């Protein structure tokens, strides 16, 4: 889906009237519910919308017993919202009709606009022009409308409206896909989740995702926002929304399609293989405290859970099950995601005397070995005393086909609420568990049908408890060093290092030599041993072709190396041999990769990885929005899987992580300050010395484009 | 749960009579279905068991209208199976009653046996003795019995029997946990899956998992076996079962509890952190073509699917959805697991003229853009023509809330069966999808409610199509080299390398020196540069304490290094300084880790990893049952994430992988040949030189125990 961001210049920036209109016109209303226009009217009536309903149909005087009009203008009364599902070729006229009649919001279900090629894009532009000149806003086209349960408004032809009710609650759905909006709503409503909004935005010609996010953030009914995104109309506005949601105490969850594109787009360049568009999106989300999901239905389940369950603060998970097998499977899977497992205090164990058999007064709690057999009282006591334990931060209650399922669910929800701790209920049974699922719904508590879902909930409570958007200061524009003034395109290694040095990062001393004689002279000046590297703008990976010679100890070695490198260029058919860099031989304990990249959506990103030339294979790279402080850079390094290599692993020296973090922070400031002019820069490797010995950049690449 | 393997010495090794008995006695039969004995009788009657039902209850002359007897003996007729749910203290007498009456199988539901401490273990032994002497077999105790749908036999108090029917089909469930057996059955039956068996084995005092596996492998009704394992009574018999299942064309799936124990048990020793019990189990399963799951319900879903869907052979996945969002989410997730994504041939695209809008005749197939709108005929044509494409190996049909859901499901199943290709149906809708779920059930086709489940199915069809149990030859016992005769305990590095050398692996030339003078003399003999390493049995990680000095270029350096190492031992308080090994300086391009370990269940394992001393951090280790051939060792190396480092990555030399594979194979033969005497051996690093340059072991550790 494509999108145009013009929303800021439009009137009616508040969507309250769209989500709670006084009057709705259904253009193309029909009595045939196999048609969009038929279902639209049917659902609007069925779900009890109390405002004025105005069917528009040139061929009928009434539809479903409601007086109909040939046009919106002919209806002769104020219309807040007109929704239309007409053939694409009739939309333009209908929009003109609405504009003339002073309609405030037009919702266009019809497809075949921008997503269907040039002709559709033109049509989309024309309707936008008409709407703009009349001050009317547009939702869609190519969307499935919206639902607003607190207003009893079903303004969508989605078949999910076949359900008997529109459950009201605190989850707002904002979805680019109409089918997924309906699906998430249907899936969630079955699980007892109530909604404050279900909005689909389709092509986002005018109203876009962030408009609904702003609405939901301000909406007192909304507590959690679950968003399905394909492409953002305004990425930086999205970051503002995320910060605003956090400040308002609301949780923002996102599923983004196109995660696998990152891999595809990464093929061309070195850094592109580390940071593609989804990488940027996910780094941005982490920076503003937004949790990402890989699955829309799972996101909704978790949203419903977060809405109703007490908040998690700290402590381990306590697993309860009527089945020893259920306990074992749950523990295995919880361990895998790294959520801490609680152990009971001795006092709690003692308090379970009379409740559980002596051999079983520990976590996981096997509710199958209650003293005196299954009883509600003992289940209640076991859950309540365990959840009160200060080591326990959350409960995971795994139901199998077992006695007292309903009672177990009721006691688990009660005990969790009393202890002020979230209890995740996983109902693994089939229809034998339906009565206990119904009990959850009665209690307004979302339960999970799979361990997969429960694990996502555990990950979510942990994420939400720790999420804190970073505060961004103003970024000062940075000037390139004079030697690079006006340089655009791929820089040489030497130029890339000049850029790094201008940010205050130590680089190897080096002299460019065009002849072997210059090279030996340069080596004498720098001091042996030295490194020789062939120079050509055409060569990305120097070590791949034998164009790097390390540890040259005397003039003869330098002379030979120069000749060898020249020969290697010729052998590999690489154009533009410009000589060699003669370079001080750097030393360090660990090879770090530092990169920055300009993302077209989110601006400068900073990348920190371990492994030098093997960084791509290891994939151990952290990404964040630039700039980052030294403190943030250090936190990024600590999230690397191979962080122990920097921290004194197995007798290695602890390395100068302070200097490494400082270099990363400075590079991030450089990238943020240069903005789009610096397309990308890699320092690889940055050698990190022992504590106090600092860092040194021994190789680098960069690409600049003309400033704007 | 604990277990004793005595089954081989018992009569009635065939469980056919247990699974299809002519007569069943219910000991403790009751009319109160809150009691185990009440539910047992109720379910037996309810599900239509046609054999003789004999309630045993000393206080009643009839239960549920069926004549009852005070004891099995008093019933005065042959009883194939007696099932009992009595207080633990009454079991022994009841078993004696059954034994005296010539009962062939006793099923004990009652718990509080071996799992509840010493007293229970004693009780368990006594009942086994009684049964043995009478030639009676025991299932349980601490189990939930079994169900045998083709015999209409519900021999279990599981509440899953509340469902109206026992769906018959080709999935055999064999579960150590009774609650999970009932849960998997209930969950699967709801999804249209039919079963040939549901067996729970509990404490496995006599009949164990492998008895049921053998039964299911020979059972003509069974096509797929889904097994939940906590502990195997006889691991090697399990491997035989797996090979037999594969030969019989049946698929064996396993979920094993205790996966996270591997991490816990790993704390003590170096190699233990790489290979624990679950690691061994999973290596063994891979070797015999068994697919592992992390979740019992997911395993059952996939089992049902494999039972009914055509087999996958080759080709990519074709995604269909009525929602563009559904397509996008599915593609992202399929890409993540590495299943190939299909592209349509030009001929197939052309064949979609008239079916799909021109802009959308490609994969993923958006069924929302059919030409002329939603129609069954176009859906049928789109699915059928796409699945016929030779590039397409499997279909993934993602249903959202959309029109024609039932029709889409019916056409997808039909098209898949006609093309002979598996089609995975994922129904993301809530109750709006119930009619289409029912359609799947009518067609005897398992559908998935989550993308998580669908992904496991894709992984499974790929695994099953490639699974081929390795053939094990006879392992020749190996003698230790004479120098190590009688050596037990932790070997020195030098001794460990003697052992490696005895298997034909090249090790560094080295001389043990007790004094600095001996060290310099040894260095002169070996030739400079040399390496010095401090020797002590108390020291595991030499490099951690500065006890390794590399690249010593002359006698003075050796002399100084010797003193430094002696000092380091003293500084770190390490006992038993025995001098230094003076060692040839090895060279290579890549550091490999080779290990072998004796697993108490599965015998010798071979481990191959990359990263030398960082192998633990990288976790890039492959494990297999030893011995492995050179070919198998090479295949293991190619599965390593960092394999490209050995294969000419970024201009590095391609290394001598043949020599590395040969060394791994030889080490695996050594370990298999020495059996439990060699507890573990690590060669770390094994330096692998450029192609043709061979390998050299530069460090090693090993632990031997007394031979048996």
Interface residues (C-beta under 8 A of the other chain):
Chain A: X1 X34 X111 X116 X117 X158 X159 X160 X162 X163 X175 X176 X177 X178 X179 X180 X182 X183 X185 X186 X187 X188 X189 X190 X191 X228 X230 X255 X257 X258 X259 X260 X263 X294 X295 X296 X297 X298 X321 X322 X323 X324 X325 X326 X328 X329 X331 X332 X333 X335 X336 X357 X359 X368 X369 X400 X401 X402 X403 X428 X429 X430 X431 X432 X433 X449 X450 X451 X452 X453 X541 X543 X544 X545 X546 X613 X614 X617 X618 X641 X642 X644 X645 X649 X650 X651
Chain B: X1 X34 X111 X116 X117 X158 X159 X160 X162 X163 X175 X176 X177 X178 X179 X180 X182 X183 X185 X186 X187 X188 X189 X190 X191 X228 X230 X255 X257 X258 X259 X260 X263 X294 X295 X296 X297 X298 X321 X322 X323 X324 X325 X326 X328 X329 X331 X332 X333 X335 X336 X357 X359 X368 X369 X400 X401 X402 X403 X428 X429 X430 X431 X432 X433 X449 X450 X451 X452 X453 X541 X543 X544 X545 X546 X613 X614 X617 X618 X641 X642 X644 X645 X649 X650 X651
